[in-house]
Every structure is written in structure tokens, then in C-alpha cells.
Amino acid sequence: MIQQSTSPRVNPSEETIRIGTLEIRFLLTGDDSNGSVAALEMTVPAGDKLAAPPHSHDAYEETIYGKEGTLTWTVDGDLIQVGPGQALCIPRGEVHQFANHGREDAKALVVISPAAIGPEYFRESAEVINAGGGPPDRAKLMAIMRRHGLTPALPRSA
């Protein structure tokens, strides 16, 4: 029987997942923190945005800390820019999405507390988004979101 080391390690869940042009680098998962927190670094190229629809989640808060460039977050209809050294906490239930409207790539640390979501969600999303041949299958993407505790927002009425 192989025993896993119980001593703390730097970046115990090191894994990079590419979703389209976005890069998600997992650092910690719920398995590393007894479910208390997950942490990932997200790189968003200039002019890019989240491929998934705006969404909310009821099981965790999502805190974003800007490291490089500026991401524009839309949180319940409000535009909020997060640049280097700035932090934004998105409470449970708030509909949000992000985009990089800048001319430089943006990098942010994302902390999820408690760790209700992990690399599995991003791997499954990457499979659908990276499939090629046009826009991602929206129904498949929304099913993945729901399975992992994200609630896609309904389109706003005109």
C-alpha cells in the first residue's frame, strides 16, 4: 500500500487546463485543503472573454485577485475592473462573467471558498469548448455547468 505524504507542499495540485485561449492553472483543490478552499491562476489573452454564459453559484464565493493586466467583470449588471493588486469577492448567487478588453494579457488568482468546484469542471468544459468546428455546444456546456453547481443566467429581455 502506497502512503501519500501528509506534509504540506507548494502547488500540490499543479495542473494547467486550456479552455479555448484561456489558461487555468490549478494550484490547490478541495482534496488539498479538506474542502475549505481551491485556488487557481487564470490567464486571459487581450481581447478575450469567458466562453461560458454568465452564471452564478450558490455553494461558494469566488474571490479574484488581479496580478497582471485588467479584467472587466460584470457582476449583477455592474461593470467592475480588477487590475494588479486589486481584489473582488463575488458573493454566492451573484450573476457574473468576465472579459479582457485591454491590450495586454491579464492574469488573476481565483480563490473558491469552500472548494465546491475543481479541475473536473474545467476539464469537462475544455472538452466541449475545444472541440472545434464552430461555437461550442451550448446545451452540453450548460449541462456541465449545472452538474458542477453553476447556474447559467437566463438571457435578459430586450
OpenMM code with the backbone's topology and positions (N, CA, C; nanometers):
from openmm import Vec3, app, unit

residues = "MET ILE GLN GLN SER THR SER PRO ARG VAL ASN PRO SER GLU GLU THR ILE ARG ILE GLY THR LEU GLU ILE ARG PHE LEU LEU THR GLY ASP ASP SER ASN GLY SER VAL ALA ALA LEU GLU MET THR VAL PRO ALA GLY ASP LYS LEU ALA ALA PRO PRO HIS SER HIS ASP ALA TYR GLU GLU THR ILE TYR GLY LYS GLU GLY THR LEU THR TRP THR VAL ASP GLY ASP LEU ILE GLN VAL GLY PRO GLY GLN ALA LEU CYS ILE PRO ARG GLY GLU VAL HIS GLN PHE ALA ASN HIS GLY ARG GLU ASP ALA LYS ALA LEU VAL VAL ILE SER PRO ALA ALA ILE GLY PRO GLU TYR PHE ARG GLU SER ALA GLU VAL ILE ASN ALA GLY GLY GLY PRO PRO ASP ARG ALA LYS LEU MET ALA ILE MET ARG ARG HIS GLY LEU THR PRO ALA LEU PRO ARG SER ALA".split()
positions = [
    Vec3(0.0839, -0.1181, 0.0000),
    Vec3(0.0000, 0.0000, 0.0000),
    Vec3(0.0884, 0.1244, 0.0000),
    Vec3(0.0612, 0.2161, -0.0917),
    Vec3(0.1388, 0.3400, -0.1009),
    Vec3(0.0744, 0.4455, -0.0128),
    Vec3(0.1528, 0.5052, 0.0741),
    Vec3(0.1049, 0.6116, 0.1621),
    Vec3(0.1372, 0.7463, 0.0981),
    Vec3(0.0390, 0.8346, 0.0907),
    Vec3(0.0651, 0.9694, 0.0425),
    Vec3(0.1244, 1.0512, 0.1548),
    Vec3(0.2139, 1.1393, 0.1193),
    Vec3(0.2743, 1.2281, 0.2179),
    Vec3(0.1690, 1.3247, 0.2697),
    Vec3(0.1678, 1.3464, 0.3991),
    Vec3(0.0729, 1.4406, 0.4577),
    Vec3(0.1387, 1.5749, 0.4867),
    Vec3(0.2656, 1.5888, 0.4532),
    Vec3(0.3322, 1.7168, 0.4774),
    Vec3(0.2898, 1.8176, 0.3712),
    Vec3(0.2811, 1.9440, 0.4102),
    Vec3(0.2406, 2.0484, 0.3148),
    Vec3(0.3377, 2.0576, 0.1967),
    Vec3(0.2820, 2.0877, 0.0797),
    Vec3(0.3620, 2.1039, -0.0419),
    Vec3(0.3171, 2.2296, -0.1148),
    Vec3(0.4071, 2.2894, -0.1888),
    Vec3(0.3738, 2.4041, -0.2728),
    Vec3(0.3023, 2.3524, -0.3975),
    Vec3(0.1911, 2.4181, -0.4319),
    Vec3(0.1126, 2.3817, -0.5507),
    Vec3(0.0872, 2.2308, -0.5619),
    Vec3(0.0266, 2.1705, -0.4613),
    Vec3(0.0089, 2.0249, -0.4640),
    Vec3(-0.0773, 1.9743, -0.5787),
    Vec3(-0.1608, 2.0570, -0.6353),
    Vec3(-0.2485, 2.0128, -0.7453),
    Vec3(-0.2116, 2.0792, -0.8766),
    Vec3(-0.0855, 2.1039, -0.8969),
    Vec3(-0.0367, 2.1707, -1.0185),
    Vec3(-0.0918, 2.1010, -1.1433),
    Vec3(-0.1756, 2.1734, -1.2169),
    Vec3(-0.2330, 2.1232, -1.3422),
    Vec3(-0.2772, 2.2432, -1.4240),
    Vec3(-0.2410, 2.2453, -1.5520),
    Vec3(-0.2829, 2.3533, -1.6400),
    Vec3(-0.3848, 2.2995, -1.7392),
    Vec3(-0.4967, 2.3714, -1.7502),
    Vec3(-0.6066, 2.3322, -1.8391),
    Vec3(-0.6310, 2.4480, -1.9347),
    Vec3(-0.6305, 2.4203, -2.0627),
    Vec3(-0.6581, 2.5236, -2.1638),
    Vec3(-0.8026, 2.5106, -2.2087),
    Vec3(-0.8738, 2.6230, -2.1990),
    Vec3(-1.0128, 2.6284, -2.2431),
    Vec3(-1.0184, 2.7358, -2.3506),
    Vec3(-1.0180, 2.6926, -2.4760),
    Vec3(-1.0044, 2.7905, -2.5832),
    Vec3(-0.8678, 2.8558, -2.5675),
    Vec3(-0.8659, 2.9881, -2.5589),
    Vec3(-0.7393, 3.0591, -2.5415),
    Vec3(-0.7103, 3.0897, -2.3943),
    Vec3(-0.8069, 3.0615, -2.3054),
    Vec3(-0.7854, 3.0833, -2.1628),
    Vec3(-0.6972, 2.9729, -2.1073),
    Vec3(-0.6199, 3.0086, -2.0049),
    Vec3(-0.5379, 2.9093, -1.9375),
    Vec3(-0.5731, 2.9100, -1.7893),
    Vec3(-0.6077, 2.7928, -1.7384),
    Vec3(-0.6426, 2.7758, -1.5978),
    Vec3(-0.5342, 2.6879, -1.5362),
    Vec3(-0.4647, 2.7416, -1.4369),
    Vec3(-0.3579, 2.6666, -1.3695),
    Vec3(-0.4015, 2.6415, -1.2251),
    Vec3(-0.4439, 2.5181, -1.1976),
    Vec3(-0.4874, 2.4838, -1.0625),
    Vec3(-0.3667, 2.4724, -0.9713),
    Vec3(-0.3792, 2.5297, -0.8528),
    Vec3(-0.2740, 2.5252, -0.7527),
    Vec3(-0.3143, 2.4380, -0.6342),
    Vec3(-0.4383, 2.4575, -0.5868),
    Vec3(-0.4936, 2.3813, -0.4739),
    Vec3(-0.6342, 2.3372, -0.5088),
    Vec3(-0.6709, 2.2184, -0.4661),
    Vec3(-0.8094, 2.1734, -0.4808),
    Vec3(-0.8655, 2.1442, -0.3419),
    Vec3(-0.9913, 2.1107, -0.3385),
    Vec3(-1.0536, 2.0744, -0.2119),
    Vec3(-0.9861, 1.9546, -0.1468),
    Vec3(-0.9299, 1.8649, -0.2270),
    Vec3(-0.8585, 1.7498, -0.1717),
    Vec3(-0.7350, 1.7934, -0.0931),
    Vec3(-0.6769, 1.9069, -0.1306),
    Vec3(-0.5569, 1.9569, -0.0634),
    Vec3(-0.5884, 2.0351, 0.0637),
    Vec3(-0.7136, 2.0803, 0.0779),
    Vec3(-0.7484, 2.1731, 0.1861),
    Vec3(-0.8650, 2.1250, 0.2722),
    Vec3(-0.8911, 1.9963, 0.2698),
    Vec3(-1.0067, 1.9428, 0.3423),
    Vec3(-1.1363, 2.0128, 0.3023),
    Vec3(-1.1440, 2.0540, 0.1751),
    Vec3(-1.2657, 2.1153, 0.1223),
    Vec3(-1.2825, 2.2625, 0.1518),
    Vec3(-1.1861, 2.3242, 0.2187),
    Vec3(-1.2051, 2.4641, 0.2578),
    Vec3(-1.1801, 2.5638, 0.1462),
    Vec3(-1.0878, 2.5348, 0.0547),
    Vec3(-1.0536, 2.6333, -0.0475),
    Vec3(-0.9923, 2.5645, -0.1699),
    Vec3(-1.0155, 2.6250, -0.2868),
    Vec3(-0.9474, 2.5871, -0.4098),
    Vec3(-0.8855, 2.7153, -0.4642),
    Vec3(-0.7705, 2.7044, -0.5265),
    Vec3(-0.7037, 2.8231, -0.5818),
    Vec3(-0.6512, 2.7904, -0.7202),
    Vec3(-0.6707, 2.8855, -0.8111),
    Vec3(-0.6217, 2.8692, -0.9468),
    Vec3(-0.5733, 3.0036, -0.9995),
    Vec3(-0.4836, 2.9954, -1.0955),
    Vec3(-0.4371, 3.1155, -1.1643),
    Vec3(-0.4969, 3.1112, -1.3038),
    Vec3(-0.5543, 3.2236, -1.3456),
    Vec3(-0.6235, 3.2289, -1.4737),
    Vec3(-0.5547, 3.3338, -1.5617),
    Vec3(-0.5210, 3.2950, -1.6845),
    Vec3(-0.4628, 3.3880, -1.7810),
    Vec3(-0.5629, 3.4074, -1.8939),
    Vec3(-0.5970, 3.5349, -1.9203),
    Vec3(-0.6958, 3.5689, -2.0223),
    Vec3(-0.6268, 3.6591, -2.1252),
    Vec3(-0.6100, 3.6111, -2.2492),
    Vec3(-0.5450, 3.6928, -2.3511),
    Vec3(-0.6207, 3.8231, -2.3785),
    Vec3(-0.5467, 3.9226, -2.4238),
    Vec3(-0.6061, 4.0519, -2.4597),
    Vec3(-0.7210, 4.0297, -2.5577),
    Vec3(-0.8327, 4.0962, -2.5328),
    Vec3(-0.9480, 4.0888, -2.6213),
    Vec3(-1.0323, 3.9635, -2.6057),
    Vec3(-1.0012, 3.8779, -2.5103),
    Vec3(-1.0757, 3.7531, -2.4941),
    Vec3(-1.1759, 3.7645, -2.3796),
    Vec3(-1.2644, 3.6649, -2.3714),
    Vec3(-1.3652, 3.6634, -2.2647),
    Vec3(-1.4009, 3.5199, -2.2309),
    Vec3(-1.4775, 3.5032, -2.1251),
    Vec3(-1.5256, 3.3729, -2.0829),
    Vec3(-1.6175, 3.3161, -2.1905),
    Vec3(-1.5910, 3.1916, -2.2325),
    Vec3(-1.6731, 3.1288, -2.3372),
    Vec3(-1.8073, 3.0811, -2.2829),
    Vec3(-1.8135, 3.0542, -2.1542),
    Vec3(-1.9391, 3.0087, -2.0934),
    Vec3(-2.0331, 3.1272, -2.0724),
    Vec3(-2.1621, 3.1028, -2.0649),
    Vec3(-2.2564, 3.2137, -2.0429),
    Vec3(-2.2437, 3.2693, -1.9008),
    Vec3(-2.2954, 3.3926, -1.8802),
    Vec3(-2.2985, 3.4468, -1.7435),
    Vec3(-2.3658, 3.3450, -1.6523),
    Vec3(-2.3199, 3.3406, -1.5273),
    Vec3(-2.3705, 3.2379, -1.4363),
    Vec3(-2.3580, 3.2839, -1.2915),
    Vec3(-2.4148, 3.2053, -1.2036),
    Vec3(-2.3999, 3.2266, -1.0594),
    Vec3(-2.3722, 3.0917, -0.9963),
    Vec3(-2.3365, 3.0942, -0.8694),
    Vec3(-2.3202, 2.9705, -0.7938),
    Vec3(-2.3613, 2.9963, -0.6501),
    Vec3(-2.4351, 2.9039, -0.5945),
    Vec3(-2.4899, 2.9191, -0.4592),
    Vec3(-2.4063, 2.8516, -0.3520),
    Vec3(-2.3082, 2.7701, -0.3901),
    Vec3(-2.2347, 2.6911, -0.2919),
    Vec3(-2.1006, 2.7510, -0.2514),
    Vec3(-2.0574, 2.8596, -0.3157),
    Vec3(-1.9265, 2.9158, -0.2819),
    Vec3(-1.9130, 3.0614, -0.3251),
    Vec3(-1.8180, 3.1301, -0.2592),
    Vec3(-1.7771, 3.2632, -0.3004),
    Vec3(-1.6580, 3.2458, -0.3945),
    Vec3(-1.6433, 3.3417, -0.4837),
    Vec3(-1.5306, 3.3417, -0.5770),
    Vec3(-1.4599, 3.4759, -0.5597),
    Vec3(-1.3339, 3.4709, -0.5192),
    Vec3(-1.2570, 3.5933, -0.4993),
    Vec3(-1.1485, 3.6002, -0.6046),
    Vec3(-1.1393, 3.7158, -0.6701),
    Vec3(-1.0432, 3.7364, -0.7778),
    Vec3(-0.9409, 3.8387, -0.7312),
    Vec3(-0.8134, 3.8069, -0.7478),
    Vec3(-0.7057, 3.8999, -0.7152),
    Vec3(-0.6274, 3.9249, -0.8434),
    Vec3(-0.6258, 4.0505, -0.8905),
    Vec3(-0.5559, 4.0854, -1.0139),
    Vec3(-0.4058, 4.0812, -0.9969),
    Vec3(-0.3388, 4.0160, -1.0924),
    Vec3(-0.1929, 4.0085, -1.0889),
    Vec3(-0.1287, 4.0872, -1.2034),
    Vec3(-0.1854, 4.0763, -1.3234),
    Vec3(-0.1333, 4.1465, -1.4416),
    Vec3(-0.2511, 4.1858, -1.5291),
    Vec3(-0.2383, 4.2973, -1.6006),
    Vec3(-0.3457, 4.3408, -1.6891),
    Vec3(-0.4716, 4.3733, -1.6100),
    Vec3(-0.5817, 4.3919, -1.6823),
    Vec3(-0.7093, 4.4262, -1.6188),
    Vec3(-0.8209, 4.3415, -1.6766),
    Vec3(-0.8978, 4.2787, -1.5891),
    Vec3(-1.0175, 4.2063, -1.6305),
    Vec3(-1.1388, 4.2904, -1.5945),
    Vec3(-1.2353, 4.2943, -1.6840),
    Vec3(-1.3620, 4.3622, -1.6565),
    Vec3(-1.4645, 4.2556, -1.6221),
    Vec3(-1.5136, 4.2619, -1.4999),
    Vec3(-1.6140, 4.1688, -1.4514),
    Vec3(-1.7493, 4.2364, -1.4560),
    Vec3(-1.8494, 4.1657, -1.5018),
    Vec3(-1.9867, 4.2124, -1.4936),
    Vec3(-2.0507, 4.1300, -1.3829),
    Vec3(-2.0892, 4.1984, -1.2749),
    Vec3(-2.1480, 4.1312, -1.1591),
    Vec3(-2.2847, 4.1927, -1.1343),
    Vec3(-2.3883, 4.1137, -1.1539),
    Vec3(-2.5269, 4.1599, -1.1439),
    Vec3(-2.5483, 4.2921, -1.2189),
    Vec3(-2.4919, 4.2999, -1.3391),
    Vec3(-2.5110, 4.4154, -1.4261),
    Vec3(-2.4120, 4.5287, -1.4065),
    Vec3(-2.3322, 4.5272, -1.3000),
    Vec3(-2.2335, 4.6324, -1.2763),
    Vec3(-2.0990, 4.5920, -1.3351),
    Vec3(-2.0334, 4.6869, -1.4049),
    Vec3(-1.9001, 4.6624, -1.4591),
    Vec3(-1.7974, 4.6984, -1.3527),
    Vec3(-1.7064, 4.6051, -1.3257),
    Vec3(-1.6043, 4.6248, -1.2235),
    Vec3(-1.4700, 4.5835, -1.2828),
    Vec3(-1.3759, 4.6762, -1.2870),
    Vec3(-1.2432, 4.6455, -1.3386),
    Vec3(-1.1533, 4.6012, -1.2239),
    Vec3(-1.0823, 4.4919, -1.2465),
    Vec3(-0.9906, 4.4383, -1.1462),
    Vec3(-0.8516, 4.4336, -1.2094),
    Vec3(-0.7630, 4.5179, -1.1569),
    Vec3(-0.6260, 4.5250, -1.2061),
    Vec3(-0.5282, 4.4713, -1.1026),
    Vec3(-0.3990, 4.4837, -1.1298),
    Vec3(-0.2970, 4.4331, -1.0384),
    Vec3(-0.3126, 4.4897, -0.8972),
    Vec3(-0.3087, 4.3996, -0.8007),
    Vec3(-0.3174, 4.4393, -0.6610),
    Vec3(-0.4578, 4.4656, -0.6116),
    Vec3(-0.5591, 4.4422, -0.6958),
    Vec3(-0.6985, 4.4642, -0.6559),
    Vec3(-0.7698, 4.3309, -0.6390),
    Vec3(-0.8662, 4.3281, -0.5469),
    Vec3(-0.9409, 4.2053, -0.5209),
    Vec3(-1.0903, 4.2314, -0.5302),
    Vec3(-1.1629, 4.1326, -0.5786),
    Vec3(-1.3075, 4.1384, -0.5909),
    Vec3(-1.3641, 4.0071, -0.5389),
    Vec3(-1.4584, 4.0158, -0.4467),
    Vec3(-1.5273, 3.8955, -0.3981),
    Vec3(-1.6663, 3.8920, -0.4598),
    Vec3(-1.6958, 3.7838, -0.5287),
    Vec3(-1.8278, 3.7661, -0.5887),
    Vec3(-1.9071, 3.6753, -0.4944),
    Vec3(-2.0070, 3.7320, -0.4267),
    Vec3(-2.0861, 3.6531, -0.3314),
    Vec3(-2.1691, 3.5457, -0.4013),
    Vec3(-2.2096, 3.4488, -0.3247),
    Vec3(-2.2973, 3.3431, -0.3750),
    Vec3(-2.4235, 3.4060, -0.4346),
    Vec3(-2.4667, 3.3496, -0.5465),
    Vec3(-2.5909, 3.3939, -0.6083),
    Vec3(-2.5792, 3.5125, -0.7028),
    Vec3(-2.4647, 3.5797, -0.7083),
    Vec3(-2.4478, 3.6953, -0.7974),
    Vec3(-2.4139, 3.6469, -0.9387),
    Vec3(-2.4892, 3.6925, -1.0379),
    Vec3(-2.4634, 3.6562, -1.1772),
    Vec3(-2.3404, 3.7333, -1.2240),
    Vec3(-2.2464, 3.6617, -1.2875),
    Vec3(-2.1227, 3.7269, -1.3293),
    Vec3(-2.0621, 3.6620, -1.4538),
    Vec3(-1.9716, 3.7377, -1.5130),
    Vec3(-1.8899, 3.6929, -1.6255),
    Vec3(-1.7728, 3.7889, -1.6343),
    Vec3(-1.6750, 3.7604, -1.7197),
    Vec3(-1.5602, 3.8497, -1.7317),
    Vec3(-1.5129, 3.8582, -1.8754),
    Vec3(-1.4348, 3.9634, -1.9021),
    Vec3(-1.3729, 3.9827, -2.0320),
    Vec3(-1.2451, 4.0636, -2.0120),
    Vec3(-1.1522, 4.0470, -2.1042),
    Vec3(-1.0308, 4.1274, -2.1053),
    Vec3(-1.0422, 4.2225, -2.2243),
    Vec3(-1.0821, 4.3462, -2.1964),
    Vec3(-1.0967, 4.4460, -2.3028),
    Vec3(-0.9662, 4.5186, -2.3294),
    Vec3(-0.8617, 4.4846, -2.2567),
    Vec3(-0.7338, 4.5543, -2.2676),
    Vec3(-0.6492, 4.5069, -2.3837),
    Vec3(-0.5313, 4.5666, -2.3914),
    Vec3(-0.4363, 4.5332, -2.4991),
    Vec3(-0.3257, 4.4408, -2.4518),
    Vec3(-0.3314, 4.4030, -2.3248),
    Vec3(-0.2329, 4.3087, -2.2725),
    Vec3(-0.3050, 4.1926, -2.2051),
    Vec3(-0.2371, 4.0802, -2.2014),
    Vec3(-0.2947, 3.9643, -2.1346),
    Vec3(-0.3175, 3.9979, -1.9878),
    Vec3(-0.4193, 3.9367, -1.9304),
    Vec3(-0.4488, 3.9568, -1.7883),
    Vec3(-0.4288, 3.8247, -1.7150),
    Vec3(-0.3811, 3.8360, -1.5924),
    Vec3(-0.3607, 3.7184, -1.5085),
    Vec3(-0.4198, 3.7493, -1.3720),
    Vec3(-0.4934, 3.6541, -1.3174),
    Vec3(-0.5569, 3.6728, -1.1867),
    Vec3(-0.5502, 3.5437, -1.1071),
    Vec3(-0.5447, 3.5599, -0.9762),
    Vec3(-0.5570, 3.4481, -0.8853),
    Vec3(-0.7049, 3.4382, -0.8486),
    Vec3(-0.7614, 3.3189, -0.8564),
    Vec3(-0.9015, 3.2970, -0.8233),
    Vec3(-0.9067, 3.2003, -0.7053),
    Vec3(-0.9765, 3.2425, -0.5997),
    Vec3(-0.9905, 3.1599, -0.4801),
    Vec3(-1.1379, 3.1248, -0.4642),
    Vec3(-1.1659, 2.9975, -0.4493),
    Vec3(-1.3026, 2.9470, -0.4381),
    Vec3(-1.3186, 2.8896, -0.2969),
    Vec3(-1.4158, 2.9436, -0.2240),
    Vec3(-1.4319, 2.9028, -0.0852),
    Vec3(-1.5794, 2.8872, -0.0496),
    Vec3(-1.6174, 2.7695, 0.0015),
    Vec3(-1.5374, 2.6482, 0.0115),
    Vec3(-1.5098, 2.5906, -0.1270),
    Vec3(-1.4279, 2.4898, -0.1329),
    Vec3(-1.3820, 2.4326, -0.2598),
    Vec3(-1.4886, 2.3430, -0.3224),
    Vec3(-1.5984, 2.4030, -0.3634),
    Vec3(-1.7107, 2.3269, -0.4185),
    Vec3(-1.6923, 2.2943, -0.5663),
    Vec3(-1.5881, 2.3470, -0.6283),
    Vec3(-1.5624, 2.3209, -0.7701),
    Vec3(-1.4123, 2.2996, -0.7864),
    Vec3(-1.3761, 2.2149, -0.8815),
    Vec3(-1.2347, 2.1846, -0.9008),
    Vec3(-1.2014, 2.1634, -1.0470),
    Vec3(-1.0873, 2.1034, -1.0732),
    Vec3(-1.0408, 2.0854, -1.2105),
    Vec3(-1.1368, 2.0068, -1.2994),
    Vec3(-1.2174, 1.9186, -1.2407),
    Vec3(-1.3086, 1.8367, -1.3214),
    Vec3(-1.3998, 1.9249, -1.4068),
    Vec3(-1.4537, 2.0308, -1.3468),
    Vec3(-1.5416, 2.1210, -1.4217),
    Vec3(-1.4675, 2.1808, -1.5410),
    Vec3(-1.3469, 2.2275, -1.5181),
    Vec3(-1.2707, 2.2937, -1.6238),
    Vec3(-1.2269, 2.1939, -1.7313),
    Vec3(-1.1937, 2.0719, -1.6921),
    Vec3(-1.1579, 1.9693, -1.7917),
    Vec3(-1.2769, 1.9385, -1.8824),
    Vec3(-1.3947, 1.9190, -1.8214),
    Vec3(-1.5151, 1.8883, -1.8997),
    Vec3(-1.5532, 2.0046, -1.9905),
    Vec3(-1.5440, 2.1269, -1.9394),
    Vec3(-1.5746, 2.2454, -2.0206),
    Vec3(-1.4772, 2.2569, -2.1371),
    Vec3(-1.3499, 2.2299, -2.1099),
    Vec3(-1.2475, 2.2379, -2.2154),
    Vec3(-1.2786, 2.1407, -2.3282),
    Vec3(-1.3264, 2.0215, -2.2932),
    Vec3(-1.3599, 1.9224, -2.3948),
    Vec3(-1.4641, 1.9763, -2.4926),
    Vec3(-1.5658, 2.0444, -2.4398),
    Vec3(-1.6734, 2.0978, -2.5241),
    Vec3(-1.6254, 2.2214, -2.6003),
    Vec3(-1.5595, 2.3132, -2.5312),
    Vec3(-1.5176, 2.4396, -2.5936),
    Vec3(-1.4063, 2.4170, -2.6954),
    Vec3(-1.3165, 2.3231, -2.6679),
    Vec3(-1.2033, 2.2985, -2.7577),
    Vec3(-1.2362, 2.2021, -2.8713),
    Vec3(-1.3612, 2.1564, -2.8798),
    Vec3(-1.3992, 2.0578, -2.9812),
    Vec3(-1.3814, 2.1104, -3.1236),
    Vec3(-1.3852, 2.2416, -3.1425),
    Vec3(-1.3649, 2.2994, -3.2752),
    Vec3(-1.4880, 2.2866, -3.3622),
    Vec3(-1.4752, 2.3360, -3.4849),
    Vec3(-1.5852, 2.3264, -3.5788),
    Vec3(-1.6969, 2.4251, -3.5516),
    Vec3(-1.6653, 2.5403, -3.4931),
    Vec3(-1.7677, 2.6414, -3.4675),
    Vec3(-1.7861, 2.6667, -3.3197),
    Vec3(-1.8937, 2.7381, -3.2872),
    Vec3(-1.9188, 2.7699, -3.1460),
    Vec3(-1.9410, 2.6428, -3.0641),
    Vec3(-1.9092, 2.6478, -2.9344),
    Vec3(-1.9312, 2.5296, -2.8509),
    Vec3(-2.0783, 2.4937, -2.8408),
    Vec3(-2.1050, 2.3665, -2.8173),
    Vec3(-2.2411, 2.3174, -2.7997),
    Vec3(-2.2954, 2.3742, -2.6686),
    Vec3(-2.3818, 2.4729, -2.6791),
    Vec3(-2.4339, 2.5447, -2.5621),
    Vec3(-2.5075, 2.4524, -2.4650),
    Vec3(-2.5859, 2.3597, -2.5174),
    Vec3(-2.6615, 2.2684, -2.4310),
    Vec3(-2.5667, 2.1806, -2.3490),
    Vec3(-2.4609, 2.1292, -2.4126),
    Vec3(-2.3630, 2.0471, -2.3401),
    Vec3(-2.2913, 2.1303, -2.2342),
    Vec3(-2.2538, 2.2520, -2.2710),
    Vec3(-2.1834, 2.3402, -2.1777),
    Vec3(-2.2710, 2.3729, -2.0570),
    Vec3(-2.3970, 2.4028, -2.0819),
    Vec3(-2.4880, 2.4354, -1.9718),
    Vec3(-2.5134, 2.3129, -1.8833),
    Vec3(-2.5174, 2.1940, -1.9401),
    Vec3(-2.5347, 2.0717, -1.8610),
    Vec3(-2.4138, 2.0500, -1.7688),
    Vec3(-2.2942, 2.0751, -1.8207),
    Vec3(-2.1723, 2.0636, -1.7394),
    Vec3(-2.1773, 2.1651, -1.6258),
    Vec3(-2.2160, 2.2879, -1.6576),
    Vec3(-2.2241, 2.3925, -1.5559),
    Vec3(-2.3186, 2.3496, -1.4433),
    Vec3(-2.4365, 2.3060, -1.4799),
    Vec3(-2.5359, 2.2666, -1.3787),
    Vec3(-2.4871, 2.1493, -1.2941),
    Vec3(-2.4219, 2.0527, -1.3586),
    Vec3(-2.3716, 1.9349, -1.2867),
    Vec3(-2.2673, 1.9741, -1.1814),
    Vec3(-2.1968, 2.0844, -1.2054),
    Vec3(-2.0921, 2.1282, -1.1131),
    Vec3(-2.1364, 2.2455, -1.0250),
    Vec3(-2.2661, 2.2710, -1.0187),
    Vec3(-2.3180, 2.3705, -0.9247),
    Vec3(-2.3212, 2.5134, -0.9738),
    Vec3(-2.3023, 2.5356, -1.1038),
    Vec3(-2.3147, 2.6698, -1.1610),
    Vec3(-2.4529, 2.6829, -1.2228),
    Vec3(-2.5136, 2.7975, -1.2098),
    Vec3(-2.6451, 2.8222, -1.2655),
    Vec3(-2.6325, 2.9207, -1.3806),
    Vec3(-2.6479, 2.8746, -1.5064),
    Vec3(-2.6427, 2.9689, -1.6186),
    Vec3(-2.7536, 3.0716, -1.6044),
    Vec3(-2.7209, 3.1972, -1.6336),
    Vec3(-2.8202, 3.3050, -1.6232),
    Vec3(-2.9111, 3.3009, -1.7456),
    Vec3(-3.0355, 3.3318, -1.7247),
    Vec3(-3.1289, 3.3415, -1.8361),
    Vec3(-3.0988, 3.4682, -1.9130),
    Vec3(-3.1136, 3.4652, -2.0466),
    Vec3(-3.0908, 3.5877, -2.1240),
    Vec3(-3.1849, 3.6974, -2.0766),
    Vec3(-3.1324, 3.8207, -2.0751),
    Vec3(-3.2142, 3.9348, -2.0345),
    Vec3(-3.3116, 3.9714, -2.1450),
    Vec3(-3.4297, 4.0149, -2.1066),
    Vec3(-3.5297, 4.0597, -2.2042),
    Vec3(-3.4891, 4.1943, -2.2614),
    Vec3(-3.5236, 4.2169, -2.3860),
    Vec3(-3.4878, 4.3449, -2.4501),
    Vec3(-3.5825, 4.4540, -2.4085),
] * unit.nanometer
topology = app.Topology()
chain = topology.addChain("A")
for resn in residues:
    res = topology.addResidue(resn, chain)
    for name in ("N", "CA", "C"):
        topology.addAtom(name, app.Element.getBySymbol(name[0]), res)
